[in-house]
Amino acid sequence: EERHWDAFYQFYLNTVDEKWGQAYLNRKFFSLLGRDLAERVLLVVAEEEETGELVAGALNLIGGDCLYGRNWGCSKKYDS
């Protein structure tokens, strides 16, 4: 769903800001990735139970026999 990509893009930007990096991917990239490589993408998201708000996510690409994780992020800090 596009709402997942909307949320994940914000998580990505938050991670870039937190790690003093540079955002080299734009929002459209994530939509195209989801559309063109849907069978190879595993987007894991965490949803706040009370509000339904998406609060964290991890983008993984599915390989032949392994999973490649590359980008992740969150919108809030939680204690473990």
Contacts in CASP RR format, 6 or more apart in sequence:
PFRMAT RR
TARGET T0000
AUTHOR 0000-0000-0000
METHOD contacts of the structure
MODEL  1
EERHWDAFYQFYLNTVDEKWGQAYLNRKFFSLLGRDLAERVLLVVAEEEE
TGELVAGALNLIGGDCLYGRNWGCSKKYDS
2 31 0 8 1.000
3 54 0 8 1.000
4 43 0 8 1.000
4 45 0 8 1.000
4 54 0 8 1.000
5 27 0 8 1.000
5 30 0 8 1.000
5 31 0 8 1.000
5 34 0 8 1.000
5 43 0 8 1.000
6 27 0 8 1.000
7 45 0 8 1.000
7 54 0 8 1.000
7 57 0 8 1.000
7 75 0 8 1.000
8 30 0 8 1.000
8 43 0 8 1.000
8 45 0 8 1.000
8 54 0 8 1.000
8 57 0 8 1.000
8 59 0 8 1.000
8 71 0 8 1.000
8 73 0 8 1.000
9 27 0 8 1.000
9 30 0 8 1.000
10 75 0 8 1.000
11 56 0 8 1.000
11 57 0 8 1.000
11 72 0 8 1.000
11 73 0 8 1.000
11 74 0 8 1.000
11 75 0 8 1.000
12 23 0 8 1.000
12 25 0 8 1.000
12 30 0 8 1.000
12 71 0 8 1.000
12 73 0 8 1.000
13 23 0 8 1.000
14 73 0 8 1.000
14 74 0 8 1.000
14 75 0 8 1.000
15 71 0 8 1.000
15 72 0 8 1.000
15 73 0 8 1.000
15 74 0 8 1.000
16 22 0 8 1.000
16 23 0 8 1.000
25 71 0 8 1.000
33 41 0 8 1.000
34 41 0 8 1.000
34 43 0 8 1.000
37 61 0 8 1.000
39 62 0 8 1.000
40 61 0 8 1.000
40 62 0 8 1.000
40 63 0 8 1.000
41 59 0 8 1.000
41 60 0 8 1.000
41 61 0 8 1.000
41 62 0 8 1.000
42 59 0 8 1.000
42 60 0 8 1.000
42 61 0 8 1.000
42 62 0 8 1.000
42 67 0 8 1.000
43 57 0 8 1.000
43 58 0 8 1.000
43 59 0 8 1.000
43 60 0 8 1.000
44 57 0 8 1.000
44 58 0 8 1.000
44 60 0 8 1.000
45 54 0 8 1.000
45 56 0 8 1.000
45 57 0 8 1.000
46 54 0 8 1.000
46 55 0 8 1.000
46 56 0 8 1.000
46 57 0 8 1.000
46 74 0 8 1.000
47 53 0 8 1.000
47 54 0 8 1.000
47 55 0 8 1.000
48 54 0 8 1.000
48 55 0 8 1.000
53 75 0 8 1.000
54 75 0 8 1.000
55 74 0 8 1.000
55 75 0 8 1.000
55 76 0 8 1.000
55 78 0 8 1.000
56 72 0 8 1.000
56 73 0 8 1.000
56 74 0 8 1.000
56 75 0 8 1.000
56 76 0 8 1.000
57 72 0 8 1.000
57 73 0 8 1.000
57 74 0 8 1.000
58 69 0 8 1.000
58 71 0 8 1.000
58 72 0 8 1.000
58 73 0 8 1.000
59 69 0 8 1.000
59 70 0 8 1.000
59 71 0 8 1.000
59 72 0 8 1.000
60 67 0 8 1.000
60 68 0 8 1.000
60 69 0 8 1.000
60 70 0 8 1.000
61 67 0 8 1.000
61 68 0 8 1.000
61 69 0 8 1.000
61 70 0 8 1.000
62 68 0 8 1.000
END
